[in-house]
Amino acid sequence: MVPEEVREKVRDQLAVVDEQMEQAGYISEFISAVPEDNVEKLSAAFASRKLDGVIVGFGIRGIPENTYLFEKVVAAVRQGAPQAKLMFNTSPDTTVDAAKRWITVSA
């Protein structure tokens, strides 16, 4: 179980990232992935949206215990949104940079 203070900090960081993405010209949405999710559930979440890209956060791919979750997210993107660019940040602060590396915002 994730402590409430950690959840609150993550929510605050996501709000900042959402604002930064919007200011950079991106339309973004956070899709949560937890270890209990299966590939089909995640794939359906990705397939129900038109996605140009998916940014996988370091909290999923940078923690050894989350390796299987990371693999499930990658498989779900490939299955549910094969056209989407897979991008990776190293912290919430580098999310916009990850998007800019792969997706150009139309004026």
N, C-alpha and C positions, 0 to 999 in steps of 0.2 A: 504494500500500500504506500502510495506517495504521500508524504506529509502535506498538510494543507498550505503551510507557508511556502513550500516548493511549488505547489500548484499555482498559488497566487503569483509568485515570481514569474513563472512560465507564462501565465495569462498576460501579465504586464508586458513581458518581452514580446509576445505575439502581437499585442496591440501596437507596439512601437514598430515592429517589422511590417505590419499591415499598412500603417501610415507611410512608412518609408517606401514601400512598394508602390503605393498609390501616387506619391509625389514623384516617383521615377517614371510614372506612366503605365504601370502594370496593373492588371486586374488579378488579384490573388485571393486565394481561399485556403485556409488551413484545414487539412484533412488529417485527423488523428489516427495514429496506428499504435496499437498496443500488442504485447506478446500474444494475447488470447485471440487476436484476429486471425482469420484464415485468408489464404490468397484470394478465394472467391469473393469474400466480403470486400476486401480492399479493391480488387479488380472491378467489381460492380460500382464502387464509389468513383473510381477513375473513369469508367466507361460512361457514367451518367453525365459527364461534363465534357465540353470541348476543351481539351488541354493542349497548350503549346509546349508546356514543360512541367516537370515535377522536381522540386528541390527537396532532397532528403537531408534532414538536419544531422548535425554531428552527434546529437544525443541518441540517434538510432545507429549510425554507422561507426561511431567512435568508441562505443562501449562494448568490450568483448562479449559481455553477457547478452547483448542485443544482436549478435551476428545472425541468428536465425530470423529474427524480426526484419533485419536489413535485407536478407535474402528474399523474404516473403514480399516486402515492399517492392523490390526490383522486379520480381516475377509478376506481381500484380500490375505494375506499370506496363511491362512488356505485353501482358495479356489484355488489360483493359484500355490502355491508351498507347498503342505501339507507335503512334506518330509523335508522342511527347518526347522532348529532350529530357534526359536525366541529368540533373545538376546537383551539386553538393556544396554546402556551406561548411565553414569551420566553427561558426558561432552565429547567433542571431544577427550580429553586426555585419556579417559578410553575405547575407541573403541577397540583397540587391546586386552585389558584385557577381554572385553566381548567376543570377538572371541575365545580367548585362553581357556576360561572356557568351551566352548562347542565343538570346532572344532580343532582337532589335525592336524597339517600340516605334510604331508608325506614328507619324506626326498628324 
